[in-house]
Amino acid sequence: MAKLSSSEIEDQLKALPGWKLMEGQLVKEFEFPSFPDLISFLVKVGFLAESADHHPDMDIRYRRLTVRASTHSENGITEKDFQLIKQIEAAISLR
């Protein structure tokens, strides 16, 4: 997949509240009521990522999960990243 331009990235981010472009990655921090809630969501994201064969960087800090998505093979953001973060947003809305 081709790397997206800055304007393409900014346009898509408008529909994804809380997601930001930081240091060449799409980034969002999620906060959960408890550590088990975070882990449950992390497992869902893990299965989504594995199914897409596209694995974001994730950082756990007690009840906070930071997700960072980029396409390493393209050295930037591609449509594949947006597909995955849209799935992540759908999963968070179901919990």
N, CA, C and O atoms as a GROMACS GRO file, in nm:
protein
  380
    1MET      N    1   0.083  -0.119   0.000
    1MET     CA    2   0.000   0.000   0.000
    1MET      C    3   0.087   0.124   0.000
    1MET      O    4   0.192   0.128   0.064
    2ALA      N    5   0.042   0.224  -0.072
    2ALA     CA    6   0.119   0.347  -0.084
    2ALA      C    7   0.104   0.433   0.042
    2ALA      O    8   0.000   0.436   0.107
    3LYS      N    9   0.211   0.501   0.073
    3LYS     CA   10   0.213   0.596   0.184
    3LYS      C   11   0.117   0.711   0.153
    3LYS      O   12   0.115   0.761   0.040
    4LEU      N   13   0.039   0.753   0.252
    4LEU     CA   14  -0.056   0.863   0.235
    4LEU      C   15   0.012   0.997   0.253
    4LEU      O   16   0.110   1.009   0.327
    5SER      N   17  -0.041   1.098   0.186
    5SER     CA   18   0.011   1.235   0.201
    5SER      C   19  -0.038   1.294   0.333
    5SER      O   20  -0.131   1.242   0.395
    6SER      N   21   0.024   1.401   0.374
    6SER     CA   22  -0.017   1.469   0.498
    6SER      C   23  -0.163   1.513   0.492
    6SER      O   24  -0.236   1.500   0.590
    7SER      N   25  -0.206   1.565   0.378
    7SER     CA   26  -0.344   1.612   0.367
    7SER      C   27  -0.442   1.494   0.370
    7SER      O   28  -0.551   1.506   0.427
    8GLU      N   29  -0.406   1.380   0.310
    8GLU     CA   30  -0.492   1.262   0.316
    8GLU      C   31  -0.505   1.212   0.460
    8GLU      O   32  -0.613   1.172   0.503
    9ILE      N   33  -0.395   1.214   0.533
    9ILE     CA   34  -0.396   1.172   0.673
    9ILE      C   35  -0.484   1.264   0.756
    9ILE      O   36  -0.569   1.218   0.832
   10GLU      N   37  -0.464   1.394   0.740
   10GLU     CA   38  -0.542   1.492   0.817
   10GLU      C   39  -0.691   1.481   0.786
   10GLU      O   40  -0.774   1.491   0.877
   11ASP      N   41  -0.726   1.459   0.660
   11ASP     CA   42  -0.867   1.443   0.623
   11ASP      C   43  -0.930   1.323   0.693
   11ASP      O   44  -1.041   1.333   0.745
   12GLN      N   45  -0.859   1.211   0.696
   12GLN     CA   46  -0.914   1.090   0.759
   12GLN      C   47  -0.920   1.104   0.911
   12GLN      O   48  -1.010   1.049   0.974
   13LEU      N   49  -0.825   1.175   0.969
   13LEU     CA   50  -0.823   1.192   1.115
   13LEU      C   51  -0.943   1.272   1.165
   13LEU      O   52  -0.983   1.258   1.281
   14LYS      N   53  -1.001   1.355   1.079
   14LYS     CA   54  -1.117   1.436   1.120
   14LYS      C   55  -1.234   1.348   1.165
   14LYS      O   56  -1.314   1.389   1.248
   15ALA      N   57  -1.243   1.228   1.110
   15ALA     CA   58  -1.353   1.136   1.144
   15ALA      C   59  -1.316   1.041   1.257
   15ALA      O   60  -1.394   0.951   1.289
   16LEU      N   61  -1.199   1.059   1.316
   16LEU     CA   62  -1.152   0.966   1.420
   16LEU      C   63  -1.110   1.044   1.545
   16LEU      O   64  -0.991   1.066   1.567
   17PRO      N   65  -1.207   1.085   1.627
   17PRO     CA   66  -1.177   1.165   1.746
   17PRO      C   67  -1.074   1.098   1.837
   17PRO      O   68  -1.079   0.979   1.865
   18GLY      N   69  -0.981   1.180   1.882
   18GLY     CA   70  -0.880   1.132   1.976
   18GLY      C   71  -0.753   1.081   1.911
   18GLY      O   72  -0.650   1.073   1.977
   19TRP      N   73  -0.760   1.047   1.783
   19TRP     CA   74  -0.640   1.000   1.712
   19TRP      C   75  -0.562   1.121   1.664
   19TRP      O   76  -0.619   1.219   1.616
   20LYS      N   77  -0.428   1.112   1.676
   20LYS     CA   78  -0.340   1.222   1.636
   20LYS      C   79  -0.225   1.165   1.554
   20LYS      O   80  -0.189   1.048   1.567
   21LEU      N   81  -0.168   1.250   1.472
   21LEU     CA   82  -0.046   1.215   1.401
   21LEU      C   83   0.070   1.266   1.486
   21LEU      O   84   0.084   1.386   1.507
   22MET      N   85   0.152   1.173   1.534
   22MET     CA   86   0.267   1.209   1.618
   22MET      C   87   0.388   1.128   1.574
   22MET      O   88   0.386   1.005   1.574
   23GLU      N   89   0.492   1.199   1.538
   23GLU     CA   90   0.618   1.136   1.500
   23GLU      C   91   0.599   1.026   1.396
   23GLU      O   92   0.658   0.918   1.406
   24GLY      N   93   0.517   1.054   1.296
   24GLY     CA   94   0.496   0.961   1.186
   24GLY      C   95   0.408   0.842   1.217
   24GLY      O   96   0.407   0.744   1.142
   25GLN      N   97   0.333   0.850   1.327
   25GLN     CA   98   0.243   0.741   1.364
   25GLN      C   99   0.106   0.797   1.402
   25GLN      O  100   0.094   0.911   1.446
   26LEU      N  101   0.003   0.715   1.383
   26LEU     CA  102  -0.130   0.748   1.432
   26LEU      C  103  -0.136   0.701   1.577
   26LEU      O  104  -0.110   0.585   1.605
   27VAL      N  105  -0.172   0.792   1.667
   27VAL     CA  106  -0.161   0.761   1.811
   27VAL      C  107  -0.290   0.798   1.883
   27VAL      O  108  -0.351   0.903   1.858
   28LYS      N  109  -0.330   0.709   1.974
   28LYS     CA  110  -0.442   0.740   2.063
   28LYS      C  111  -0.420   0.669   2.196
   28LYS      O  112  -0.372   0.556   2.201
   29GLU      N  113  -0.456   0.739   2.304
   29GLU     CA  114  -0.451   0.679   2.437
   29GLU      C  115  -0.593   0.648   2.483
   29GLU      O  116  -0.682   0.732   2.475
   30PHE      N  117  -0.612   0.526   2.530
   30PHE     CA  118  -0.740   0.481   2.583
   30PHE      C  119  -0.724   0.463   2.734
   30PHE      O  120  -0.622   0.414   2.781
   31GLU      N  121  -0.827   0.504   2.809
   31GLU     CA  122  -0.826   0.481   2.954
   31GLU      C  123  -0.944   0.390   2.989
   31GLU      O  124  -1.054   0.407   2.936
   32PHE      N  125  -0.921   0.296   3.078
   32PHE     CA  126  -1.020   0.196   3.115
   32PHE      C  127  -1.052   0.204   3.263
   32PHE      O  128  -0.971   0.255   3.342
   33PRO      N  129  -1.169   0.154   3.303
   33PRO     CA  130  -1.206   0.158   3.444
   33PRO      C  131  -1.117   0.071   3.533
   33PRO      O  132  -1.101   0.098   3.652
   34SER      N  133  -1.060  -0.034   3.473
   34SER     CA  134  -0.977  -0.125   3.552
   34SER      C  135  -0.871  -0.189   3.462
   34SER      O  136  -0.882  -0.187   3.340
   35PHE      N  137  -0.769  -0.246   3.525
   35PHE     CA  138  -0.665  -0.316   3.451
   35PHE      C  139  -0.722  -0.436   3.375
   35PHE      O  140  -0.686  -0.456   3.259
   36PRO      N  141  -0.810  -0.518   3.437
   36PRO     CA  142  -0.869  -0.629   3.360
   36PRO      C  143  -0.947  -0.582   3.237
   36PRO      O  144  -0.946  -0.650   3.134
   37ASP      N  145  -1.016  -0.466   3.245
   37ASP     CA  146  -1.086  -0.412   3.129
   37ASP      C  147  -0.987  -0.378   3.017
   37ASP      O  148  -1.013  -0.405   2.900
   38LEU      N  149  -0.874  -0.320   3.057
   38LEU     CA  150  -0.770  -0.287   2.959
   38LEU      C  151  -0.720  -0.415   2.891
   38LEU      O  152  -0.710  -0.421   2.769
   39ILE      N  153  -0.689  -0.516   2.969
   39ILE     CA  154  -0.635  -0.641   2.915
   39ILE      C  155  -0.737  -0.707   2.821
   39ILE      O  156  -0.699  -0.759   2.716
   40SER      N  157  -0.862  -0.705   2.858
   40SER     CA  158  -0.967  -0.761   2.772
   40SER      C  159  -0.968  -0.691   2.636
   40SER      O  160  -0.976  -0.756   2.532
   41PHE      N  161  -0.960  -0.559   2.638
   41PHE     CA  162  -0.959  -0.483   2.513
   41PHE      C  163  -0.830  -0.509   2.435
   41PHE      O  164  -0.834  -0.522   2.312
   42LEU      N  165  -0.720  -0.518   2.504
   42LEU     CA  166  -0.591  -0.546   2.440
   42LEU      C  167  -0.597  -0.679   2.363
   42LEU      O  168  -0.543  -0.689   2.252
   43VAL      N  169  -0.660  -0.778   2.420
   43VAL     CA  170  -0.675  -0.908   2.353
   43VAL      C  171  -0.757  -0.891   2.225
   43VAL      O  172  -0.723  -0.948   2.121
   44LYS      N  173  -0.866  -0.814   2.232
   44LYS     CA  174  -0.947  -0.789   2.111
   44LYS      C  175  -0.863  -0.722   2.003
   44LYS      O  176  -0.869  -0.762   1.887
   45VAL      N  177  -0.786  -0.622   2.041
   45VAL     CA  178  -0.701  -0.553   1.944
   45VAL      C  179  -0.597  -0.649   1.887
   45VAL      O  180  -0.566  -0.644   1.768
   46GLY      N  181  -0.544  -0.735   1.971
   46GLY     CA  182  -0.447  -0.834   1.925
   46GLY      C  183  -0.503  -0.924   1.817
   46GLY      O  184  -0.436  -0.952   1.718
   47PHE      N  185  -0.627  -0.970   1.836
   47PHE     CA  186  -0.690  -1.055   1.735
   47PHE      C  187  -0.720  -0.978   1.607
   47PHE      O  188  -0.703  -1.031   1.497
   48LEU      N  189  -0.766  -0.853   1.621
   48LEU     CA  190  -0.789  -0.770   1.502
   48LEU      C  191  -0.659  -0.750   1.424
   48LEU      O  192  -0.657  -0.762   1.302
   49ALA      N  193  -0.553  -0.719   1.496
   49ALA     CA  194  -0.423  -0.695   1.431
   49ALA      C  195  -0.371  -0.820   1.363
   49ALA      O  196  -0.320  -0.814   1.251
   50GLU      N  197  -0.384  -0.932   1.429
   50GLU     CA  198  -0.336  -1.058   1.370
   50GLU      C  199  -0.416  -1.093   1.245
   50GLU      O  200  -0.359  -1.136   1.145
   51SER      N  201  -0.546  -1.073   1.250
   51SER     CA  202  -0.632  -1.100   1.134
   51SER      C  203  -0.595  -1.011   1.016
   51SER      O  204  -0.599  -1.055   0.901
   52ALA      N  205  -0.558  -0.886   1.045
   52ALA     CA  206  -0.519  -0.792   0.939
   52ALA      C  207  -0.373  -0.806   0.898
   52ALA      O  208  -0.329  -0.745   0.801
   53ASP      N  209  -0.298  -0.888   0.972
   53ASP     CA  210  -0.153  -0.900   0.953
   53ASP      C  211  -0.088  -0.762   0.955
   53ASP      O  212  -0.002  -0.729   0.873
   54HIS      N  213  -0.133  -0.683   1.053
   54HIS     CA  214  -0.083  -0.546   1.068
   54HIS      C  215  -0.083  -0.515   1.218
   54HIS      O  216  -0.189  -0.501   1.279
   55HIS      N  217   0.034  -0.504   1.276
   55HIS     CA  218   0.046  -0.501   1.422
   55HIS      C  219   0.092  -0.365   1.473
   55HIS      O  220   0.204  -0.322   1.446
   56PRO      N  221   0.004  -0.297   1.547
   56PRO     CA  222   0.041  -0.166   1.602
   56PRO      C  223   0.133  -0.184   1.723
   56PRO      O  224   0.141  -0.291   1.783
   57ASP      N  225   0.202  -0.077   1.757
   57ASP     CA  226   0.278  -0.073   1.882
   57ASP      C  227   0.180  -0.036   1.992
   57ASP      O  228   0.097   0.054   1.975
   58MET      N  229   0.188  -0.106   2.105
   58MET     CA  230   0.096  -0.079   2.215
   58MET      C  231   0.174  -0.071   2.345
   58MET      O  232   0.263  -0.152   2.371
   59ASP      N  233   0.139   0.027   2.425
   59ASP     CA  234   0.207   0.052   2.552
   59ASP      C  235   0.102   0.052   2.663
   59ASP      O  236   0.004   0.126   2.657
   60ILE      N  237   0.125  -0.030   2.764
   60ILE     CA  238   0.032  -0.041   2.878
   60ILE      C  239   0.091   0.031   2.998
   60ILE      O  240   0.207   0.009   3.035
   61ARG      N  241   0.010   0.116   3.060
   61ARG     CA  242   0.045   0.185   3.184
   61ARG      C  243  -0.075   0.178   3.277
   61ARG      O  244  -0.158   0.269   3.280
   62TYR      N  245  -0.084   0.070   3.353
   62TYR     CA  246  -0.192   0.043   3.447
   62TYR      C  247  -0.328   0.042   3.377
   62TYR      O  248  -0.365  -0.061   3.321
   63ARG      N  249  -0.403   0.151   3.377
   63ARG     CA  250  -0.535   0.154   3.313
   63ARG      C  251  -0.534   0.229   3.181
   63ARG      O  252  -0.640   0.259   3.126
   64ARG      N  253  -0.414   0.261   3.131
   64ARG     CA  254  -0.403   0.336   3.006
   64ARG      C  255  -0.331   0.253   2.902
   64ARG      O  256  -0.227   0.192   2.928
   65LEU      N  257  -0.388   0.254   2.783
   65LEU     CA  258  -0.330   0.184   2.670
   65LEU      C  259  -0.307   0.285   2.559
   65LEU      O  260  -0.400   0.352   2.515
   66THR      N  261  -0.183   0.296   2.513
   66THR     CA  262  -0.152   0.383   2.400
   66THR      C  263  -0.127   0.294   2.279
   66THR      O  264  -0.046   0.202   2.283
   67VAL      N  265  -0.199   0.324   2.173
   67VAL     CA  266  -0.185   0.250   2.047
   67VAL      C  267  -0.118   0.343   1.946
   67VAL      O  268  -0.155   0.459   1.932
   68ARG      N  269  -0.018   0.288   1.876
   68ARG     CA  270   0.054   0.362   1.772
   68ARG      C  271   0.054   0.277   1.646
   68ARG      O  272   0.102   0.164   1.647
   69ALA      N  273   0.001   0.333   1.537
   69ALA     CA  274  -0.006   0.258   1.412
   69ALA      C  275   0.069   0.330   1.302
   69ALA      O  276   0.055   0.450   1.282
   70SER      N  277   0.149   0.253   1.231
   70SER     CA  278   0.214   0.299   1.108
   70SER      C  279   0.252   0.175   1.029
   70SER      O  280   0.253   0.064   1.082
   71THR      N  281   0.282   0.194   0.902
   71THR     CA  282   0.320   0.082   0.817
   71THR      C  283   0.472   0.088   0.799
   71THR      O  284   0.524   0.166   0.721
   72HIS      N  285   0.539   0.002   0.874
   72HIS     CA  286   0.685   0.005   0.875
   72HIS      C  287   0.746  -0.018   0.737
   72HIS      O  288   0.846   0.043   0.702
   73SER      N  289   0.684  -0.106   0.658
   73SER     CA  290   0.738  -0.136   0.525
   73SER      C  291   0.730  -0.017   0.430
   73SER      O  292   0.806  -0.009   0.334
   74GLU      N  293   0.638   0.076   0.457
   74GLU     CA  294   0.624   0.197   0.375
   74GLU      C  295   0.686   0.320   0.443
   74GLU      O  296   0.688   0.429   0.386
   75ASN      N  297   0.735   0.299   0.564
   75ASN     CA  298   0.796   0.409   0.640
   75ASN      C  299   0.701   0.527   0.656
   75ASN      O  300   0.739   0.643   0.640
   76GLY      N  301   0.574   0.496   0.690
   76GLY     CA  302   0.476   0.601   0.709
   76GLY      C  303   0.337   0.545   0.729
   76GLY      O  304   0.320   0.429   0.765
   77ILE      N  305   0.238   0.629   0.704
   77ILE     CA  306   0.097   0.595   0.724
   77ILE      C  307   0.037   0.552   0.590
   77ILE      O  308   0.055   0.619   0.488
   78THR      N  309  -0.036   0.440   0.592
   78THR     CA  310  -0.106   0.394   0.472
   78THR      C  311  -0.253   0.369   0.506
   78THR      O  312  -0.294   0.383   0.621
   79GLU      N  313  -0.329   0.334   0.406
   79GLU     CA  314  -0.470   0.302   0.426
   79GLU      C  315  -0.485   0.185   0.522
   79GLU      O  316  -0.586   0.175   0.593
   80LYS      N  317  -0.387   0.096   0.524
   80LYS     CA  318  -0.391  -0.020   0.614
   80LYS      C  319  -0.399   0.024   0.761
   80LYS      O  320  -0.466  -0.039   0.842
   81ASP      N  321  -0.330   0.132   0.794
   81ASP     CA  322  -0.334   0.185   0.931
   81ASP      C  323  -0.474   0.235   0.965
   81ASP      O  324  -0.526   0.210   1.073
   82PHE      N  325  -0.534   0.307   0.871
   82PHE     CA  326  -0.668   0.358   0.896
   82PHE      C  327  -0.771   0.246   0.905
   82PHE      O  328  -0.864   0.254   0.985
   83GLN      N  329  -0.755   0.143   0.825
   83GLN     CA  330  -0.846   0.028   0.834
   83GLN      C  331  -0.839  -0.033   0.974
   83GLN      O  332  -0.941  -0.065   1.034
   84LEU      N  333  -0.717  -0.050   1.026
   84LEU     CA  334  -0.701  -0.109   1.158
   84LEU      C  335  -0.756  -0.019   1.268
   84LEU      O  336  -0.826  -0.068   1.358
   85ILE      N  337  -0.727   0.110   1.265
   85ILE     CA  338  -0.775   0.195   1.374
   85ILE      C  339  -0.927   0.211   1.370
   85ILE      O  340  -0.989   0.232   1.474
   86LYS      N  341  -0.986   0.200   1.253
   86LYS     CA  342  -1.133   0.202   1.246
   86LYS      C  343  -1.190   0.076   1.312
   86LYS      O  344  -1.294   0.082   1.378
   87GLN      N  345  -1.124  -0.037   1.295
   87GLN     CA  346  -1.167  -0.160   1.362
   87GLN      C  347  -1.149  -0.148   1.513
   87GLN      O  348  -1.232  -0.195   1.590
   88ILE      N  349  -1.042  -0.084   1.554
   88ILE     CA  350  -1.018  -0.062   1.698
   88ILE      C  351  -1.129   0.027   1.755
   88ILE      O  352  -1.181   0.000   1.864
   89GLU      N  353  -1.164   0.131   1.683
   89GLU     CA  354  -1.272   0.220   1.729
   89GLU      C  355  -1.404   0.145   1.738
   89GLU      O  356  -1.481   0.166   1.832
   90ALA      N  357  -1.432   0.059   1.643
   90ALA     CA  358  -1.556  -0.021   1.647
   90ALA      C  359  -1.555  -0.113   1.768
   90ALA      O  360  -1.658  -0.130   1.834
   91ALA      N  361  -1.440  -0.172   1.799
   91ALA     CA  362  -1.429  -0.262   1.914
   91ALA      C  363  -1.448  -0.188   2.045
   91ALA      O  364  -1.511  -0.240   2.137
   92ILE      N  365  -1.394  -0.067   2.056
   92ILE     CA  366  -1.407   0.008   2.182
   92ILE      C  367  -1.552   0.050   2.202
   92ILE      O  368  -1.598   0.060   2.315
   93SER      N  369  -1.624   0.075   2.094
   93SER     CA  370  -1.764   0.118   2.110
   93SER      C  371  -1.854   0.002   2.153
   93SER      O  372  -1.964   0.024   2.202
   94LEU      N  373  -1.807  -0.121   2.135
   94LEU     CA  374  -1.886  -0.238   2.174
   94LEU      C  375  -1.864  -0.279   2.319
   94LEU      O  376  -1.940  -0.361   2.371
   95ARG      N  377  -1.763  -0.227   2.384
   95ARG     CA  378  -1.733  -0.276   2.520
   95ARG      C  379  -1.826  -0.218   2.622
   95ARG      O  380  -1.814  -0.249   2.740
   0.00000   0.00000   0.00000
